[in-house]
Amino acid sequence: MTAAELVRHRLLDIVAVTALVSTRVYTLLVRPGTTMPCVRVQTISDTEPMHLRGSSGLHQARVQVDAMASVKDGGDALADARDVAEAAHGPGDATGLCGFAGTVNGSPGVEILSVRPIGGPVELYHGEEQEYVTVTRDYAVDYRSH
């Protein structure tokens, strides 16, 4: 299982996230016409430190989480994206991504050792045909596959 898939499963376990986006949490690709708000998760990098006998089984990944909301819906897209991003991040007590450690639904044999934010959220407007905003945050994810 990839780091992005692990984070996706974790997001789907967070009630505050699914209350806002239902199951619309995608890895890498969000197709045009997708109902928003939604979340896109993608792995930026993933390293597996080695030792003399091969793989350590530990991974250190950088994962980007984009909370996305449509401008075309007529509401406050930036506020909607911020709400989703905040629900995903959590208040820092491991109820969201920030500070989480443990196993996630759908990932047997894989354990997340820690999730910590890298920097603050970045807000972007994408004015292409789709017209949407994103609130983006990167996370460092340490995980072990058994």
Summary of the structure (lengths in Angstrom):
residues: 146
radius of gyration: 15.5
end to end distance: 11.3
largest distance: 57.7
contacts: 456
relative contact order: 0.23
helix: 21%
strand: 42%
